[in-house]
Amino acid sequence: MTSTQPGGGPTVRRILLGSQLRRLREEKGISREDAGYHIRASESKISRMELGRVSFKGRDVEDLLTLYGVTDEDEREPLLTLVREANRPGWWHGYGDVLPNWFQPYIGLEEAAQLIRTYELQFIPGLLQSEEYARAVITQGSAGDPPDVIERRVSVRMNRQKILYREHPLRLWVVIDEAALCRPIGGPKVMRRQLEHLITMCALPNLTLQVMPFTFGAHAAEGGAFTILRFPESDLPDVVYLEQLTGAVYMDKREEVDIYANAMNRLTVDSPPPAATPDLLNRIVAQL
């Protein structure tokens, strides 16, 4: 087994550890149900562990490694080190009281990603939102919540954007449906400033921004908004993230990811090239 050194933040370590455990289990031909029984857990817990969605207990990992035939200490120690590193909380855990449990894993994946490709049809994606626009979106979706809770959620969204400006910035490829650019979230003034913010961000070398125009008609993303995350570690599969009103879906099976990757590829080919985006945004601004 290849030795693995911890890196990339707690979430990527959980994913890396989970993928290693899944590979070891499959190599031994052991079912998730049998693995769960061995550590007094359910099949679904093994699935969540292998996807890096839950915290790991050192004892559970030790027992699974023994079940999978990994008994040499030189082979076990790198994975047990990952357990300790993976359970270290990220910055967003300080906002756990204002974030849904199903969204917190996504922030960790976002922090760990090397490339994110996303299609959005209702809102400007969170990583590209101005503070005013973000506040308007969050307020609309948080009816009845006190102002301090809304402001903490806005703070999370603004903090997430730092990954675009870090030393090794995230590469972000976005296709926005024209409908999202024409929906006046927060009113005309807020929307104008949001569009001007997008025009400025088009200059970022790590951002590719395209718009799927109304005039194209039906297109490849008929299922709605989605995000595909890719990580620098070769051991980690791409993850597709789908957000719903009451939860989220995370997919990493190759056959499922490929469907979304093909849809994203079609969107980028069928939309006008990135060089045309600033002119389109300026035309929409002129109409506000």
Secondary structure, 3 states (H helix, E strand, C coil): CCCCCCCCCHHHHHHHHHHHHHHHHHHHCCCHHHHHHHCCCCHHHHHHHHCCCCCCCHHHHHHHHHHCCCCCHHHHHHHHHHHHHHCCCCHHHHHCCCCCCCCHHHHHHHHHCCEEEEEECCCCCHHHCCHHHHHHHHHHHCCCCCHHHHHHHHHHHHHHHHHHCCCCCCEEEEEEEHHHHHCCCCCHHHHHHHHHHHHHHCCCCCEEEEEECHHHCCCCCCCCCEEEEECCCCCCCCEEEEECCCCEEEECCHHHHHHHHHHHHHHHHHCCCHHHHHHHHHHHHHHC
